[in-house]
């Protein structure tokens, strides 16, 4: 049977044509929806006038009545499936972008499979891939395929410089680290081994924990001590190596350059695209056996390894499109709620499970995958997020704020700390000063008379005597800050050290 023409297909399948780019608009408006719920509800009431196809989708919300129980059941189950599968969907897009889509190679990852990409300079506001990037280290990233054989990660002697390679499974959970804290600074070779491989490694190659998935992401960070230090860090980066086991130890061996990765199905082109991508990713990266019962539930609506959502009844397909459309706004609102953290003076202290949320699928999707692609284990780094001032009010683009550390209560770390501001899109905030972080390594920091340290957060440049301690903030829209502490003391991990609140001064 031939496929129906566009004019014959169900109305819900014509959403991309009716609303040119509606899915993109929804995703970009997610943060606004979370912060302005009344406006969002009012807009929802007018959706039937704007997009007839979406009117049917939101009707149960507005009327409390449903036309098809199958559709409503598919919607509720689909929301759970989206939360479960979001890291797979998100990483499919990131992997495809970073492996096949050249953009600005100096700051945006682009490298073949099993090859490192290295940032050539510190990230700035030209990087727009989200994930709350830092402005303290040069990144080194790689998508690695371990389905055929192990891959050996090698680095030179790093001296006393802070560095880390965070090893991340496809679900965004960390499975191990190579770096200053875990394996030391001496030159070394470390085997990344996939879940099904059995064999012997060459002498001198050290094991890390077995990867939970055939595809893994390496997030490397190498500390940069100011712009003049970038050339030295670049020299170190050029000595980082990824070598398939079959080529390891062979002189002048060249690692093949493959860019053959799964192509995600964009929601802009197909409202069922996220589900099709998820099914392909689950087949490529089989979920753990302990999730069997959950996957059996999802299979009832066509979600699972190699299943076909197109084979579902129209009411189910329509509900799955709706579930996918509201999935990311749901996750963003959960992030903004702060429910995932311990709140201290407005700062969100992460739980000890951060970086390895595992079967806590909501936190894994929102507070680990969406907000940062992955999250460091607290022993490696703690990121404290803050969206509000000392009075509990949201940080405003026109506001001026101060963060004051007493002289005996600076962030306690074994490596370094920094404060960075982000917009609601989780990117660095553009500013004329081209300044994106302030911390213990910032040049010219001015201490208070009593030895304390006051940082000034505002969009306009402050007086000259405060400029060294200035962090530019957003000219408009919502913004928030992240205090990063690398190799923090146990007092930070346990929330015994309390970060002072942000005080609005004007």
JOLIN-V608943 format. One record per pair of residues at least 6 apart in sequence whose ideal C-beta (glycine too) atoms are under 6 Angstrom apart, sorted by sequence separation. I is the first residue (numbers start at 1). J is the second residue. D is the distance in whole Angstrom. If there is no record, write none. Layout:
i/j/d
I/J/D
I/J/D
This chain:
i/j/d
60/66/5
66/72/5
111/117/4
127/133/6
168/174/6
169/175/5
224/230/6
247/253/4
267/273/5
298/304/5
357/363/5
388/394/6
411/417/4
423/429/5
447/453/6
448/454/6
456/462/5
473/479/5
491/497/4
33/40/4
47/54/5
48/55/3
110/117/6
144/151/5
266/273/5
267/274/6
302/309/4
341/348/3
342/349/4
357/364/4
368/375/5
485/492/6
47/55/6
102/110/5
109/117/4
166/174/6
167/175/6
265/273/4
341/349/6
421/429/5
428/436/5
462/470/5
167/176/5
224/233/5
295/304/5
341/350/6
123/133/5
191/201/5
302/312/4
338/348/5
456/466/5
47/58/6
98/109/4
222/233/5
265/276/4
357/368/5
107/119/6
178/190/5
265/277/5
122/135/5
165/178/4
264/277/4
456/469/6
44/58/6
106/120/4
165/179/6
191/205/5
455/469/5
456/470/5
457/471/5
459/473/5
106/121/6
164/179/3
301/316/6
458/473/6
107/123/5
163/179/6
189/205/5
190/206/5
191/207/6
457/473/5
459/475/5
163/180/6
193/210/5
194/211/5
420/437/4
438/455/6
162/180/6
190/208/5
262/280/6
119/138/5
418/437/5
419/438/5
107/127/5
119/139/5
194/214/5
355/375/5
354/375/5
355/376/6
418/439/3
118/140/5
283/305/4
355/377/4
417/439/5
446/468/5
282/305/4
283/306/4
340/363/5
417/440/5
445/468/6
446/469/6
116/140/5
117/141/5
354/378/6
416/440/6
444/468/4
416/441/6
116/142/5
158/185/4
340/367/5
279/307/5
157/186/6
113/143/6
114/144/6
157/187/5
156/187/5
335/366/5
19/51/5
109/141/5
113/145/5
176/208/4
334/366/4
18/51/6
176/209/4
438/471/5
175/209/5
275/309/5
331/365/6
18/53/6
154/189/5
331/366/4
175/211/6
335/371/5
114/151/6
152/189/5
153/190/5
175/212/6
272/309/5
347/384/4
348/385/5
435/472/6
15/53/5
152/191/6
153/192/6
331/370/5
347/386/5
433/472/6
346/386/5
12/53/5
150/191/5
151/192/5
431/472/4
11/53/4
150/192/6
346/388/5
150/193/5
169/212/4
170/213/4
407/450/6
99/143/6
169/213/5
407/451/3
170/215/5
275/320/6
407/452/5
429/474/5
146/192/6
406/452/5
147/194/6
169/216/6
405/452/6
95/143/5
146/194/3
404/452/6
405/453/5
168/217/4
271/321/4
274/324/4
404/454/4
421/471/6
423/474/6
402/454/6
403/455/5
419/471/6
421/473/5
165/218/6
166/219/4
424/477/6
424/478/4
165/220/5
401/457/4
423/479/5
164/221/5
400/458/4
421/479/6
422/480/6
163/222/5
421/481/5
162/223/4
161/223/6
420/482/5
419/483/5
146/211/6
418/484/5
147/214/4
146/214/5
417/485/5
145/215/6
215/285/6
416/486/5
214/285/6
415/486/4
144/216/5
213/285/4
413/485/5
415/487/4
414/487/4
143/217/6
411/485/5
413/487/6
413/488/5
142/218/4
397/474/5
412/489/4
141/219/6
397/475/6
91/170/6
397/476/5
412/491/6
140/220/3
156/239/4
87/171/5
137/221/4
138/222/5
395/479/6
87/172/4
137/222/6
155/240/5
412/497/6
137/223/5
138/224/6
154/241/4
151/242/6
152/243/5
151/244/6
387/480/4
138/233/5
149/244/6
150/245/5
386/481/5
149/245/5
152/248/5
404/500/6
140/237/6
149/246/6
385/482/5
383/482/5
384/483/4
403/502/5
140/240/6
142/242/6
383/484/5
401/502/5
402/503/5
382/485/5
401/504/5
402/505/6
381/486/5
399/504/5
400/505/5
382/488/5
400/506/4
382/492/5
390/501/4
389/502/5
390/503/5
170/285/4
378/493/5
384/499/6
389/504/5
118/237/4
116/240/5
114/242/5
114/255/6
112/257/4
113/258/5
112/258/6
349/495/5
112/259/5
344/495/6
347/499/5
342/495/6
344/498/5
346/501/5
345/501/4
100/259/5
99/259/5
99/261/5
96/261/6
95/261/5
96/264/6
92/262/6
93/264/5
92/264/4
174/355/5
174/356/6
173/356/5
89/274/5
92/277/5
89/277/5
89/278/5
92/281/5
88/278/5
85/278/4
88/281/4
172/368/5
172/369/4
172/374/5
174/377/6
168/374/4
81/298/5
81/303/5
77/301/6
74/301/5
132/372/5
82/323/6
131/372/5
74/316/4
78/320/5
131/373/4
23/267/4
24/268/6
71/315/4
75/319/4
79/323/5
23/268/5
70/315/5
74/319/4
78/323/3
82/327/4
70/316/6
21/268/6
68/315/4
75/322/6
71/319/4
75/323/5
162/415/5
15/271/5
57/322/4
84/361/5
83/361/5
83/362/5
86/365/4
90/369/5
83/365/5
87/369/4
136/418/5
135/420/6
132/422/6
132/426/5
33/329/5
130/426/4
130/427/6
30/328/5
34/332/5
26/325/6
30/329/4
34/333/4
128/427/5
27/328/6
31/332/6
135/436/4
30/332/5
34/336/5
135/437/4
125/428/5
10/314/6
125/430/4
12/318/4
181/487/6
12/321/6
31/424/4
35/478/6
